[in-house]
Amino acid sequence: MNSSRASAEQIFEMGIRGARTLLRLAAGALDDTVAKYGEERTVEYPETAYELPAVYAWDGREVLHLSDIRPLLEDYRSRLRDEPTVENALVAGEATMIAAEIIEALRYVEDPHPYEGTGYCGFIPDKLLRELGVALVDDTIPGVAVLAGKAPDPGQLVSIVRDLQSKGMLIIASNEIIEQLRNANIKMGLGMMLYPVGEGTQIVHALNFAIRGALSFGGVQRGDRETLRDYLSKRPKTFVLHFGPLDDIMAAVGLAAIFNCAPVLTDQEVEDIPDALLSVSPEKMVQAAIEARGIRVKLAPVDIPVAYGPAFEGEIVRRPDTYVEAGGAAKTPTFELLRSRPEDEVEDGRITLIGKDVDEMEAGSSTALAIVVDVYGKKMEEDFESVLERRIHQFINYAEGAWHTGQRNLNWIRLSRSSVEAGLTFKHFGNILITKFKEEFGGLVSRIQVTIVTDEDEVRRRSSEAMEIYGRRDARLAGLTDENVDEFYTCSLCASFAPDHICVITPERLGLCGAINWLDARASKEIAPAGPNQPIVKGECIDAEKGQFAGVNEAVYEASHHKIERFNIYSLMEDPMTSCGCFEVIVAMSPDMQSVVVVNREYPGMIPLGMKFSSLAGSVGGGKQTPGFIGAGRKYLTSRKFISADGGFLRISWMPKELKESMREALEARARELGEPDFVDKIADETVTTDAEGLMEWMAKVDHPALRMPPLLS
C-alpha cells in the first residue's frame, strides 16, 4: 500500500486476495497432514465442546476427522468473487476465518501442545471463558480488545495497553505486538487477561473466543447464523486495534473481524466504513473503540503508583519475586475485618497506619498485618458486613504486584519486588479500598475509613474482636434457611449473555457461578433497587419436597421470556434450574442412573459419562432445562438442599481428586451430619476410574449409599 488514503474497494481487493492465499495454505497443510496420518485422523481443538468453533457456529457442518475438511475448503473457495463489493468482502472474511481455523486446528493434529515453550497461548480453552463469565456479564470486563500488527511507537503501545487494563478490558495480542509487549516487560498469559495467542493465523483464536461466548452463554445453536450475528453485534463487545502497514493477509483478517461484528480501528490512512473500519490516530484509538462499540466503563481511577484493574486479579507473586508477605506460609498473624460503625466513629477518607510500612522493611521479610475497614451508611446493615468484606480480596488483587488469597484470619498477602520498587505500600491499600467501596457500594456506605496494622502486638490484640465478630456472623448464617425466609432472589447478571436464563438464589442455594449468595443478592438490591437481584415472594408452596413455589414459577416464567413454566429448586431430575454457562461445577446423572457425578471446570480429563467437562457444558448451558444435569456453585454440594428431592449429598459417586481434596473438610462435615463419616472416601475420582463400568464396580466394592436408593429414573 502507498501512503495515500486507501479506498474501501482497495481494502476489499486486498482482503479477497488474502482469503484466497489462506485457503491455498489451508489446503496445502491439509494435504501434508493427511499424507502423514490418513483421512480418518481426528481433528479437534483441546478443551472445547465446539469442535472447530467458527465452523460449528457459522457453517454448521460437523468436522471430526481430516476427511471432513476438504469439502469445506472447496465450498468456500467456490464462493469467493474478485469484484470488490461489500458482499464479496464479507464472504472473503468468512473464508479467511474458516481457513485460519483449519490451519490452526491442523497444528493440534501434529502436536497436542503446539505452542509449548513459545510464549504463545494459542487456543483459549472453554474453561477460561466460563471462569470469566461473571466478569463478562456484569461489565467488570466491559470489552475485548484484539491487538494486531506492529506498533510504530512501542512506548505508545504500552500506554494503550495500560489504558485498556485500567478500563478492565480483556486483551488478546497477536503478531509482532506480542514481542513488543514482551520487550517492554508487560506481563502476559492466560492468568493475566492479556492473552498472547500468537502470530499469523493464530489471531483466529480471538474470533473463536467471542464466538464461543455466544455458544456457551447465549444458547446459540450450531449453524444458526442469524441468531449468532445478532448476538455478536451486542456481546461480547469485541474490537480490533491494528497497527502498522496493511498487507493482503492482514486485510483479510480485518474482514474476518468485521464479519464477526468486531469493528477494526487502524492507524493507517484508509477510507472509513461506518461501524466497521475506522482510521484513527493511536492516541485516540481506545476512546474511539469505546464509542464504536457503545462500551460502558465502570472502573474509577485509583491513586496508587502501579497499574490497577481486573487484568491483574489472576497475577501470582511467587516467592522469589516477593518483597514482603503476611499470613499464609509466612505464618504471621493476619486478619481483615469490615465493620459497620455509627456516623460519628467514621472519618471519611481517613487512612491510618500502625506500625512500619513496606519502605521500612527488608526485602524478603514477613510481617503481621491487619486490615480494618470501618463504614457508615444509612442503609448499611450488620448482615452486609461479610458481603463487603469478601470484596477486600478482589480489590487488593486488582493492583499490579499485589497478591491476596483467603479471607478473615486465614488470608495471605504478598507484594512483589517490582511493585515496591515502583512505590506501592501497605498504606496504599487504604486508597484502593476507599475508592472501590465508594464506587461499588456507594448506595450502602457514605463514609469509609481504613486502618492498616503491621505492629504484631497490636494485630494480636485486635484479632480477638475480629474472632468474636466472625463467630456472631457464623451463628446468624447457620440459622438462615430456605424455610425461615419469605423471599428468594433472582440474579439476572447473565441475562445479557444468556437471555433465557435466570438464577434463583435461596439461603441454601447460591448462584451457580459461586459468586453470589442470598445475602449478596439482598445487599445488591439495596445498592441498586432496579439492578440484577430482585426479590421473589415465594408464595404458595406447590411441592415442598421438590422445592416448587408459585411465586418462583411466575418469576422464572417472565424472566425466561415465557419459555420455562416450572422450576424445582431441589431437583436434578424434574424441571431443574437452567444454566447460563458460568457454573463452577456440573452435576450429572451417572450412566446407570443410580448416582450423580460432579465435575469442575478446571478438570481437563474424561469423566464416567464418556466425555469431558467442555463437551458436557455445551449441552447444559444456554438457558435450557436439561433433566439429569445442572450447573452449580461448589458450595451448593454441601448444602442441606443439594438435590434433596433426588437423594441429596449421598448420591455423589464421583468427582475429580482436586475438587474433592479442596473441599474435603466441608464434604466430611456434611457426611458426618448424615451419619456416614467415611462417605467421602467412597466417592471415586480419576485415580480410581473414569468410565461407567469402573464406577459401578467401585460403588459395589465400597457399598456406596446410592446403591440402596431407588434409581434416579424409574
ABEGO torsion letter per residue (X at the ends): XBABBBBAAAAAAAAAAAAAAAAAAAAAAAAAAAAAAEAABBBBBBGBAAEBAAAAAAAGBBBABAAAAAAAAAAAAAABBABBBAAAAAAAAAAAAAAAAAAAAAAAAABABAABGAGBAEBBBAAAAAAAAAAAAAGABABBBBBBEBBABAAAAAAAAAAAAAAGBBBBBBEAAAAAAAAAGBBBEAAAGBBBAEBEAAAAAAAAAAAAAAAAAAGBBBGBAAAAAAAAAAOBBBBBBBBEBBBAAAAAAAAAAAAAGBBBBBABBBBBBBGABBBBBAAAAAAAAAAAAGBBBABBBBBBABBBEAAAAABBBBAAABABBBEEAAGBBBBBBBBBBBAAABBBGBBBBBEBBAAABBBGBBBBBBBBBBBBBAABBAAAAAAAAAAAAAAAAABBGBBBBEBEAABBBBBBAAAAAAGBBAAAAAAAAAAAAAAAAAAABABBBBBBBABAAAAAAAAAAAAAAAAAAAAAAAABBAAABABBBBBAAAAAABAABBBBBBAABBBAAGABBAAAAAAAAAABAABABBBBBAEBBABAAAGBBAAAAAAAAAAAGGABABBBAABAABGBBBBAGABABBBBBBAAGABBBBBBAABABBBAAGBBAAAAAAAABGGBBBBGBBBBBAAAAABAABGAAAGEAAABABBBAAAAAAAAAAAAAAAAAAGBAAAAAABBBAAABABAAAAAAAAAAAGBAAAABBBABX
